[in-house]
Amino acid sequence: MKKHNNAMKADQVMPSVRHSYWTMRIEDLVRYGTDEEIQQQLHFFEAQLSNLAAKIRTSKPRNEKYLALYNLTIYAVHQLNRLRLMEHPPTEYYAWITRNLFEIYLIILYILSSPEHLRNFFKQRAMDEIQILEGVKELAESPHQQEVIILESRINEIKKVLFKHEAQMTKHLPTAKLAKITGMEKEYKAFFKLYSKYVHPSSWVVNAKPEEAHSPEFRNIFLIQAQLYTGFIAKKVSDETNIPLTTPNKSLHLPKAAPLASGRVLTLCGKSQ
């Protein structure tokens, strides 16, 4: 992605982000391997991100930028860890993890595109907490309950802090807008609706035949994309922090055996950008 000297405005769209894998054949990205090799590959990506996060924490200034990159990198580590440790997860789980990794990558691109975007990301935390507390308030039988008073006190406290720092509350940006701002609209249109069909109880996932909705092909798509997003996250964080990545594993694995009747699936690994 081309770098610009001037910071972007909040509503400015970043240049289109083109990744080489879009023009590559799937055969160029993966190869057949054993279940053990796949686990090793997942563990490698997880360790690579963990190493980045650790070095950010120990070698970089304690400012908003590096705090955000650290938190997002660690959150990506958690996603990979869940995928690696769960034996033969359901299709919905693949989709959920993959969608999370995609959104993490979008957020990283977003916060690095301008100081205002970085500030907005942290201000969204205040709005998120207020929305959670207001939701809990709705469960109260009376507005005079002690619990409600405590919740309102916390809400007012958050608002006072924002006012003190002359910061307006910022709502969470929809993923579609994040994708547009960061130049990832093509990727969003190609895959995000597919992820959402499995994250939510859509008519497709509820009514389709199991061999259709939960076919190895769909699971493979999710895991390919999960690995690719992990590589993109690692590369972007590495470039931004000047922390070198550990030597990449260029062997990408797909199980040699065909899917079993019990529902075991083919799993694929992508590579860093």
Buried (B, 14 or more C-beta within 10 A) or exposed (E): BEEEEEEBEBEEBBEEBEBEBEEEEEEEBBBEBEBEBBBBBBBBBBEBBBBBBBBBBEEBEEEBBBBBBBEBBBBBBEBBBBBBEEEEBBBBBBBBBBBBBBBBBBBBBBBBBBBBBBBBBBBBEBBBEBBEBEEEBEEBEEEEEEEBEEBBEEBEEBEEEBEEEEBEBBEBBEBEBBBBBBBBBBBBEEBBEBBEBBBEEBEEBEEBEEEEBBBBEBBBBBBBBBBBBBBBBBBBBBBBBEBEBEEBBEBBBBBEEEBEEEBBBBBBBBBBB
